[in-house]
């Protein structure tokens, strides 16, 4: 089952009240070792908008909720 970014955004908003960006989710996917694709509008190899440190754990918790990671 493929979990959409909208599902992850909804779970994080429900738990923290904050809205997360797709680029943050992609960054945390990369940190968790999950597959990612290069965005069509990405320039270069550096992340222009990395995930803030305080939002990494809530996104990881959403990954655990959807059983994307253990």
C-alpha positions in Angstrom: 0.0 0.0 0.0 1.4 3.4 -1.0 1.0 6.1 1.6 0.5 9.6 0.1 2.1 12.7 1.4 -1.4 14.0 2.1 -2.0 11.1 4.5 1.3 11.9 6.4 0.5 15.7 6.4 -3.0 14.9 7.8 -1.6 12.7 10.6 1.1 15.2 11.6 -1.4 18.1 11.6 -3.8 16.0 13.7 -1.0 15.3 16.3 0.9 18.5 16.3 -1.3 21.1 14.8 1.4 22.1 12.3 1.3 21.7 8.6 4.4 20.0 7.0 5.8 20.6 3.5 6.3 17.8 1.0 10.0 18.6 0.9 10.2 18.0 4.6 8.5 14.6 4.2 10.9 13.8 1.4 13.9 14.8 3.6 12.7 12.5 6.4 12.0 9.7 4.0 15.7 10.0 2.9 16.8 10.0 6.6 14.7 6.9 7.3 16.2 5.1 4.2 12.9 5.0 2.3 12.9 5.5 -1.4 12.4 9.0 -2.8 12.3 10.5 -6.3 13.9 13.6 -7.5 11.4 16.5 -7.7 10.7 17.8 -11.2 11.6 21.4 -10.0 14.7 20.5 -8.0 17.9 22.4 -8.9 21.2 20.8 -8.0 21.7 18.1 -5.3 21.4 20.2 -2.1 18.0 20.5 -0.3 16.7 24.0 -0.5 14.2 23.5 2.3 15.3 20.7 4.7 13.0 19.6 7.5 13.4 21.5 10.7 14.8 19.4 13.5 11.7 19.7 15.7 9.5 18.2 12.9 11.6 15.2 12.1 10.2 13.1 15.0 6.5 13.9 14.3 7.0 12.8 10.7 8.8 9.7 11.8 5.9 8.9 14.1 3.5 9.2 11.2 5.7 6.8 9.2 5.5 4.4 12.2 1.7 4.8 12.4 1.4 3.9 8.7 3.9 1.1 9.2 6.3 2.5 6.7 9.1 1.9 9.2 9.5 -0.1 12.4 
